[in-house]
Amino acid sequence: MWEHVASRSHKPEKIFPFGPNADEVLMFGTVSYGLKNRKSNEITWAARAYLVKDGAEWKMDYYQVYLNDAAQNASK
């Protein structure tokens, strides 16, 4: 899936906390792809993540992304 991708930039637009301690979130945003053939594309994505506290910081313990791989089709 990633053989045609040279770079990517994720832009979260919305984050929805869930769970008794709000340590599970759903996210929605866009990702911009720079392809190895010098083309570019932007698509939407969604993700689910579990957060854990590590000292004073929150970190992702689990992260699952849902996206359409149409961005890579632009490279063909």
C-alpha positions as CSV (number, residue, x, y, z in Angstrom):
1,M,0.0,0.0,0.0
2,W,2.8,2.4,0.8
3,E,5.2,1.7,-2.1
4,H,4.1,4.8,-4.0
5,V,4.0,7.2,-1.1
6,A,7.0,9.6,-0.5
7,S,5.4,11.7,2.3
8,R,2.2,12.2,4.2
9,S,0.7,14.8,6.5
10,H,-2.2,14.0,8.8
11,K,-4.6,16.8,9.9
12,P,-7.0,15.8,12.6
13,E,-10.2,17.8,12.3
14,K,-12.4,16.4,15.1
15,I,-11.6,14.2,18.1
16,F,-14.5,12.5,20.0
17,P,-13.7,11.2,23.5
18,F,-15.5,8.1,24.7
19,G,-15.5,5.8,27.7
20,P,-15.8,6.3,31.5
21,N,-12.5,8.1,31.7
22,A,-12.5,9.4,28.2
23,D,-9.4,7.3,27.4
24,E,-10.8,6.0,24.1
25,V,-11.2,8.4,21.2
26,L,-12.6,8.4,17.6
27,M,-10.8,10.8,15.3
28,F,-11.7,12.2,11.8
29,G,-9.5,14.2,9.5
30,T,-7.6,14.4,6.2
31,V,-4.2,13.1,5.1
32,S,-2.2,14.7,2.3
33,Y,0.0,12.3,0.3
34,G,3.1,13.3,-1.7
35,L,3.6,10.5,-4.2
36,K,6.9,9.2,-5.6
37,N,5.7,10.2,-9.1
38,R,5.5,13.8,-7.9
39,K,1.7,13.8,-7.8
40,S,-0.2,14.5,-4.7
41,N,-3.6,13.7,-3.2
42,E,-5.7,14.3,-0.1
43,I,-8.3,12.0,1.4
44,T,-10.3,11.7,4.5
45,W,-9.5,9.2,7.3
46,A,-11.0,8.0,10.6
47,A,-9.3,6.3,13.5
48,R,-9.9,4.8,16.8
49,A,-7.3,5.1,19.6
50,Y,-6.8,4.2,23.3
51,L,-4.9,6.7,25.4
52,V,-2.7,6.0,28.4
53,K,-1.1,8.5,30.8
54,D,2.7,8.3,31.0
55,G,3.8,10.7,33.6
56,A,2.4,14.1,32.6
57,E,1.8,13.1,29.0
58,W,-1.0,11.2,27.2
59,K,0.2,8.6,24.6
60,M,-1.6,6.3,22.2
61,D,-1.6,2.7,23.4
62,Y,-3.6,1.5,20.4
63,Y,-4.3,3.2,17.1
64,Q,-6.4,1.8,14.2
65,V,-6.9,3.8,11.0
66,Y,-9.7,3.5,8.5
67,L,-9.1,5.0,5.0
68,N,-9.7,4.5,1.4
69,D,-6.4,3.7,-0.5
70,A,-7.6,5.8,-3.5
71,A,-4.6,8.2,-2.9
72,Q,-2.2,5.5,-4.1
73,N,-4.3,4.9,-7.2
74,A,-3.4,8.4,-8.4
75,S,0.2,7.1,-8.8
76,K,-0.7,4.5,-11.4
